[in-house]
Amino acid sequence: DLLARECKVIVAENEMKFDLIEPERGRFNWTRADDLVAFAERNGMKVRGHNLVWHAQSDWASKLNAGRDEMIAVMRAHILAVAGRYRGKILEWDVVNEAIDDGDDYLRDTFWRKAIGDDYIDLAFKFAHEADPHALLFYNDYGGEGMNTKSDKIYRLVKDMLARGVPLHGVGIQCHFVAGEIDTAGIDTNIKRLAALGLKVSVTEL
């Protein structure tokens, strides 16, 4: 009742993540995600999809000893199945989640990157666009809300993606804030530079 009265957008914390929605390769459990989407439809709410590709909560996929072609096939099959099932029902998809490294490296060395290469991010967005051409596609991450080293790397990533013609529409800033440590001026500057690229910015996990 509270959600229906107060909210116009809803997002699952876990129900659309890899391990819950595809617990075994090629076997999908749609029950919880279907319930969420149906609830949103009954109450005139939009849905954010979270998420299609992440290094965590990916269970069997993270344990595969597979080469590039097979891992691309795994990723494509998953994205086409999930984003395709909810085609036309999702406002925004977090396509790739938390791919930027927290330390000195640029990209996080995930199992997706190890098997496929740096272009796994581009491929994920292309597959998501193929599955649902009308959904807005987002890169989502934490720690890069204000102006800092990580937000610079996120900016570099999305700017380069746009230059390569990748179907990217926005950046999700997770906003896992600590009270009293919020750099509002830096956040404002960062949002404006992302917007100047023509990207939308969503606060995704406040």
Buried (B, 14 or more C-beta within 10 A) or exposed (E): EEEBEEEEEBBBEEBBBBBBBBEEEEEBBBEBBEEBBEBBEEBEBBBBBBBBBBBEBBBEBBEBEBEEEEBBEBBBBBBBBBBEBBEEBBBBBBBBBBBBBEEEEEBBEBBBBEBBBEBBBBBBBBBBBBBBEEBBBBBBBBBBBBBBEBBBBBBEBBBEBBEEEBBBBBBBBBBEEEEEEEBEEBBEBBBEBBEEBEBBBBEBBE
